[in-house]
Amino acid sequence: MPRIVAIDYGIKRTGIAVTDELQIIASGLTTIPSETAIDFFKTYFSKENVAKVLIGEPKQMNGQPSESAGIIEKFVLKFKSEFPEMTVERADERFTSKMAFQTMIDSGLKKKQRQNKGLVDEIAATIMLQDYLSRKMF
């Protein structure tokens, strides 16, 4: 079965998570500089069988798009033009960064390690993907 990839796209960094081949478990893959994302996925898709990509959709508490939504929307359009055969779904990413930071605290990471913003982005993508998998099962 092909994998599902989640992308937490940001202005500077992009966190990436991926499922196992059975689409049961979400795991952090990496964090990359955002300007390298398309090239990263060209390489990744040539090596891995991926069925779907989730791209985070930043929203405010009232459900309206956040101020970074325009930047992410440009990335989504570029992604779709580069990979027209790939299924793309948007996923609400509200609170994923806060949840990622709390996960780092709960897992006992030291303060210095918690300052690694790339790790926060990777964990946020993992949370978004695991949430998607949980909803898909029911």
C-alpha positions in Angstrom: 0.0 0.0 0.0 1.4 3.5 -0.8 2.3 6.0 1.9 0.7 9.2 2.8 2.9 12.3 3.4 2.0 15.3 5.5 3.6 18.7 4.9 3.7 21.5 7.5 4.9 24.2 5.1 6.3 27.4 6.6 8.0 30.5 5.4 11.5 29.3 6.4 11.1 25.6 7.2 8.9 22.7 6.2 8.2 19.8 8.5 7.5 16.5 6.8 5.9 13.3 8.2 5.1 10.0 6.5 3.0 6.9 7.2 4.3 3.4 7.1 3.3 1.3 4.1 0.2 0.0 5.8 -0.9 3.6 6.5 -1.3 2.9 10.3 1.5 4.9 11.9 2.7 8.5 11.3 6.4 9.2 11.8 8.4 12.4 11.4 10.6 12.2 8.3 12.6 15.4 8.3 12.5 19.2 8.2 13.9 21.0 5.2 14.3 24.6 4.1 11.0 25.6 2.5 12.7 26.8 -0.7 14.0 23.3 -1.4 10.6 21.5 -0.9 9.7 20.9 -4.6 13.2 19.4 -5.3 13.0 17.3 -2.1 9.7 15.8 -3.2 10.9 15.1 -6.8 13.6 13.0 -5.3 11.4 11.5 -2.6 8.5 10.5 -5.0 11.0 8.9 -7.3 12.0 6.5 -4.5 8.8 6.0 -2.5 5.3 5.0 -3.5 3.1 7.9 -2.2 -0.7 7.9 -2.7 -1.6 11.2 -1.1 -0.2 14.4 0.3 -1.7 16.4 3.2 -0.8 20.0 3.3 -1.5 22.0 6.4 -4.1 24.7 6.2 -3.5 27.4 8.7 -6.6 28.9 10.2 -7.4 31.4 12.9 -9.6 30.4 15.9 -12.7 31.6 14.0 -12.0 29.4 11.1 -10.8 32.2 8.8 -7.5 31.8 7.0 -4.4 33.0 9.0 -2.0 35.6 7.7 0.4 32.9 6.4 -2.4 31.3 4.3 -1.5 33.2 1.1 2.1 31.9 1.2 1.0 28.3 1.7 -1.6 28.6 -1.0 1.1 29.6 -3.5 3.1 26.6 -2.5 0.0 24.3 -2.9 -0.5 25.7 -6.5 3.2 25.1 -7.3 3.1 21.6 -5.8 0.0 20.7 -7.8 1.5 22.0 -11.0 4.8 20.0 -10.4 2.9 16.8 -9.3 -0.4 16.9 -11.1 -0.9 13.1 -10.6 -0.6 13.4 -6.8 -3.8 13.6 -4.7 -3.6 16.6 -2.4 -5.8 17.2 0.6 -5.7 20.2 3.0 -5.7 19.5 6.7 -6.5 21.9 9.5 -3.2 22.6 11.3 -4.5 24.7 14.2 -2.7 23.9 17.4 -0.3 21.4 15.9 2.8 23.5 16.7 1.6 24.0 20.3 0.9 20.3 20.6 4.3 19.5 19.1 6.0 21.7 21.7 4.0 20.0 24.5 5.0 16.6 23.1 8.6 17.6 23.4 8.2 18.6 27.0 6.2 15.5 27.8 8.9 13.3 26.3 11.5 14.8 28.5 13.5 16.8 26.0 15.8 19.4 27.5 15.2 23.1 27.0 18.0 23.4 24.5 16.5 20.5 22.4 13.0 22.1 22.6 14.4 25.2 20.9 15.0 23.3 17.7 12.2 24.8 15.6 12.8 22.3 12.8 11.9 19.5 15.2 8.7 21.3 16.2 7.7 21.5 12.5 8.4 17.8 12.0 6.4 16.8 15.0 3.6 19.2 14.0 3.4 17.4 10.6 3.4 14.1 12.4 0.5 15.2 14.6 -1.5 16.4 11.6 -0.9 13.1 9.8 -1.8 11.0 12.8 -5.0 13.0 13.3 -5.9 12.3 9.7 -5.2 8.6 10.1 -7.4 8.5 13.2 -10.3 10.1 11.5 -9.9 7.9 8.4 -10.2 4.7 10.5 -13.8 5.7 11.7 
